[in-house]
Amino acid sequence: MAKKARSRFSVRWKLFFFLALFTAFILTLLWLTQVLFLPDIYKTIKLSEIKISARALADGIGSPTFREDAENYILRGDMCVLVLKMLDENRAVEVLSLDTLPNCMIHNTDRASKFTLYDMAKQNGGELLRHYRYDDDARVYYSVEDDGYDRAENEIIVYAIIRQIKGERYLFLLNSIITPVAATTRTLNLLLMFISVILLGLAVLFATIISRSITTPIININESAKRLAKGDYDVSFEGSGYREISELAETLNHTAAELGKVDSLRRELIANISHDLRTPLTMIRGYAEVMRDIPGENTPENEQIIIDETNRLTSLVNDMLDISKFQSGNYAVELNETNITKAVSELLARYNSFAERDGYFIDFHYDDELIMRTDQSKVIQALYNLVNNAITYSGEDKRVTVCQYVTIGAGGLPSAVKFTVTDTGEGIPKDKLNRIWDRYYKVDKVHRRASVGSGLGLSIVKNIAGLLGGSCGVESEEGKGSTFWIEFPVYYNPTHEEAPDIN
């Protein structure tokens, strides 16, 4: 698989890039709203204010607080107001007049101009918006469309609406001034330049501080990970500042500890297996040389020793292959109908044939024979390893007891079978009972060469129990011995045609 290309940018530069991008976005937004489009925004706001105020006055006419409300509107909006009740096309009565602005057009023009605005608003559907400026020299109001209009000068806006209220017609005239913002824009330009420099500087500062607080623990973890990759399992991962980094450091510390345990147990296992391999090979070579060099030593006893040691080597290699198959998931199950009680009896009988030579005795207790559907070879292999483990750690009486218990389920039919293997040895400390099934684990550090087999049996027992859908366990008391047990579900009885698929 192709190696993924390494990123060219560090966390620090990426943080600076994103902070600079965010800063540029904020500054662009400020320039657009406060400089480039400020005159248009300001004008739009003023037009909106005058229209809203006119409509609010029209809706509130006749109210006891009408004048007070009108005063509030003109003070907030910086405008003047004139309300006329139209008697006919040429006559009107003043209802309200509030003048707060210099050069207020609606108050400084003659009555004809007001009627002109009325006529124009009437022709325009009852609403009119006009733009003017005032010439101080000529003392004349000019329309925006007149020649000589300069956007740098004050702009007067007049808004007129006509409303029919309770059978009477009213003309509402509002006047406001739009002041040029060129000077304000120049000031904002200068301020935004300083703000831009400050924000960019802060972006660099924050990127440096934040990246340092993030990258420092990551760099430390990376350096520790490199040491771990080289086999230094005592390395310590330190993470601080952020919860995710702390959790990563804790996980890596746990991983390093577990890898250290596995490596230690692996080394111990290799040493023990090397011992188990070397011992029978040494004996085979020694006896073979004696039988070759010394006349009369070619005896059946010596030949049997060579055969026994060869069988021991074969058993060790087979057990190692079994463990490898379990770990790779390539161990297949073959279910067949079998008399499991008879098969166990035959196994123990064969075991007793050579175990008794060393003074060991194996007893087997059961009530009734059990016929079930299972993988007989796997069950026998598991019991073989449990019995071998019991012989290896048996007490002075050298007696091992094997029992079969059948659990009766619904309908009075067998549902499970349990085998126990009891020895009278030293027992196992309670704090180590949960770990004896772990790969490579040994209760003590003193290697004992198994009387029969490889000494790797418990790991195989656990895997077989899981493979057949069963379970295993141990009960032990120091100084009184141990009872190992393994239990399998009964998949076969006369009313069952097929066993569940446990593969």
PyMOL commands that set and color helices and strands:
alter all, ss='L'
color gray80, all
select helices_A, chain A and resi 11-36+38-60+66-77+105-108+111-123+182-229+243-293+300-328+340-358+376-392+410-412+430-435+457-467
alter helices_A, ss='H'
color red, helices_A
select strands_A, chain A and resi 79-86+92-98+127-135+140-143+155-165+168-178+336-339+361-365+371-374+399-408+414-422+471-477+481-489
alter strands_A, ss='S'
color yellow, strands_A
deselect
rebuild
show_as cartoon
